[in-house]
Amino acid sequence: VGYKERDPVRGEDALRSLEEILHIGRERRCDMILHAGDLFDENRPSRQSLYRTMELLRRYCCGDGDISICVDSDPSQFRFGAPNWEDENMNVCLPIFAIHGNHDDPTGEQKLAALDLLEVNKLLNYFGKVDNFDKIVVNPVLLRKGSTKVALYGLGNVRDERLNRSFNQDKVSFNVPLRPDGKSAESEWFNIMALHQNRFKGNASGVPRQNCIREDMLPEFLDLVVWGHEHDCNGKEQQATRSLHVVQPGSSIATSLNAGELKPKHAFIIEVHMDNFRCIPVPLRSVRPFLMEDVSLAAREVEKNSEDSIWRCLSEVVEQLLQRPRPTPQEGERFPPPELPLVRVRVDYGGGYHPISGQRFGQQFLNRVANPEDILITIKRRDAGVPKPAGFTGALEFHAEEASTGGQATPDIIFHYLSTGQHLDLIPEPDLNLAVQSFVQQSEVNPIERVVTDHIKAMVEYISKHTAATTVDEIRAAAKARTEELRVARLSESGAVQHVKSEPPSAAAAVAPTADGIEDQALEEAWGDGSMPNGRTEEPEEETDMASVFGSMQPAKATPKGKAKSKAKSKAKAKAKAKTKAEPEPFGIKRQPPEPLAGIVKRQRPDRASQSQAMIDLDDIEEEPQRPAPVMPDSAPSSLGAGRRMPQSFLGQPAAPQPKKFSFARR
């Protein structure tokens, strides 16, 4: 909600899709709605987005209706001691359980998210919030309906590299319910998890990706994972492992306009009985149609030096797209598809073609497409005959549609560019990459300025306390060595491939980064002539430049009377320098490893023949007694009056009394 809300054509798309999903939940008499993150497009949604969302939730989730599920888990898991439908002052007919995503994650000193505002108004149940990133513990919400018991796990969005590292280091644990005799009761519950992370799509050039989560990282006792964050919708559940199935609903509207968005959008109804389940995809009719085509000007043999020829070629492509069949509104349909479609043409300008203005091109399709300003996505590749700069290993290409999907971090291209031999001398590239991520994804005001200021301050303190550098060249060499030492440490923490500096041809021997860092003396011997690892020659700088950065660090000239005293100070500095090289102290962004935590114990589940099938046959399941169809609301009802809703029975059995608080075992 909130995506393109100021657009006169597309401003209502997200709200109309949300209303259709809520309507499906009420019409199909669902027991609850599970949302896997990114309810809002921003972590600080506008007042209009908040107001319209709260109005829809009150209209469809509050009112007269029966709640057929009971909560058996510890009430302290809920912010206010109980789910929203057990509040005496609320009349909830359709509960919602939601986790946060990377767009609406908690921010600020109090770590509040937009979902906290909805939870305090008792419009939904917010769970899956991580309080301690060093020891991530996932607790289940235990739900029961008759003889069917569901353990609902939730984990809100965590930075993918950090969560990947936490899984690999066994710092993520899952609590499971226990029987009265103290044994694990996880096999008695149907275990569902809501997750909002990048999904593993393969390795990059044989190197394992660190910015994603693989299915085999999750515990084996899970039966079903509702995977958020990915925008493309899979029409049915996928069997990731022998006992784990994955449902990927995707986004409710097309935002990134890439190939994955071409798949039809669905909402999924998950039916669970005991150990069996099935997923029923329900197409969303209110989604705006999306059309896309890839065009290579060279393959179409378009005239290179004629802008009119390029213009005509692309105009014909758009006209052909508009002639394709699209969903049409049906008579009496409550949520008809919008009339104007979204159009995306990805143009390959390789071969000496010059791109045309995308905004000017789209003006001819006003009132015919919904996005005339960004119909074209232009990609211009580097020609083979253009000389490349020294140390640059590949063309720097950027696809605009990939930046908005959330699948690939936008600033990773900066880290890739800087990690190909063109290193920074003062700030490690991983720290700069995190600062750019904070600016792009978290909307932090001045993250780069903060990182630069903190590193300069820490570098000044480190050089003045732990080195004997006095001249500008010595200070520069010490700063460069310390930065390289930190860069290697950051890359080793994240598990990335370390790019070791190559040996310069003029040096007798080059020192590679080791666990103890790079020795200052060896660094000066290797690159003392000013040559850089990538073949460039370092430009000489004036002494005042480094002095302005690090402050006045030049020592006073030694007088004859203080010659002995100065000599003693030099010896003391040399001892301090040797000690520093042996045990360097961290500075800047400190990352202390947390205490080790017992990892997830892999448990082999009992053999279930039904769990190995992609779709479960429920022919033997008894039919649930039909409840009276609810009256669909035409206006927002009052949330007061009927009081608490008592749980009904399942399959005609009387509702069992709610047991006492469960005990848990950490797996």
Sequence and secondary structure as in RCSB ss.txt:
>XXXX:A:sequence
VGYKERDPVRGEDALRSLEEILHIGRERRCDMILHAGDLFDENRPSRQSLYRTMELLRRYCCGDGDISICVDSDP
SQFRFGAPNWEDENMNVCLPIFAIHGNHDDPTGEQKLAALDLLEVNKLLNYFGKVDNFDKIVVNPVLLRKGSTKV
ALYGLGNVRDERLNRSFNQDKVSFNVPLRPDGKSAESEWFNIMALHQNRFKGNASGVPRQNCIREDMLPEFLDLV
VWGHEHDCNGKEQQATRSLHVVQPGSSIATSLNAGELKPKHAFIIEVHMDNFRCIPVPLRSVRPFLMEDVSLAAR
EVEKNSEDSIWRCLSEVVEQLLQRPRPTPQEGERFPPPELPLVRVRVDYGGGYHPISGQRFGQQFLNRVANPEDI
LITIKRRDAGVPKPAGFTGALEFHAEEASTGGQATPDIIFHYLSTGQHLDLIPEPDLNLAVQSFVQQSEVNPIER
VVTDHIKAMVEYISKHTAATTVDEIRAAAKARTEELRVARLSESGAVQHVKSEPPSAAAAVAPTADGIEDQALEE
AWGDGSMPNGRTEEPEEETDMASVFGSMQPAKATPKGKAKSKAKSKAKAKAKAKTKAEPEPFGIKRQPPEPLAGI
VKRQRPDRASQSQAMIDLDDIEEEPQRPAPVMPDSAPSSLGAGRRMPQSFLGQPAAPQPKKFSFARR
>XXXX:A:secstr
  TTTT TTTTTHHHHHHHHHHHHHHHTT S EEE S SSSSSS  HHHHHHHHHHHHHHHBSS     EE S G
GGSTTSS GGG TT  BSS EEE   SSS  BTTTTB HHHHHHHTTSSEE    S SSSEEE  EEEEETTEEE
EEEEE    HHHHHHHHHTT EEEEEEB TTS B GGGSEEEEEEES B    BTTB  SSSB GGGS TT  EE
EEES  S  SS EE SSS EEE    SS  S SGGGGS  EEEEEEEETTEEEEEEEE SSS  EEEEEEETTTT
T  TT HHHHHHHHHHHHHHHHTS      TT SS   SS EEEEEEE TTT     HHHHHGGGTTTSS GGG 
EEEE    TTS   TT  S     HHHHTSSSS TTHHHHHHHTSS   SSS HHHHHHHHHHHHHS  SSHHHH
HHHHHHHHHHHHHHHH    SHHHHHHHHHHHHHHHHHHHHHHHT         TT S      TT   HHHHHH
HHTTSB TTS B     HHHHHHHH         STTHHHHHHHHHHHHHHHHHHHHS    SS           
        TGGGSSS   TTS            SS   S SS       STT           EEE 
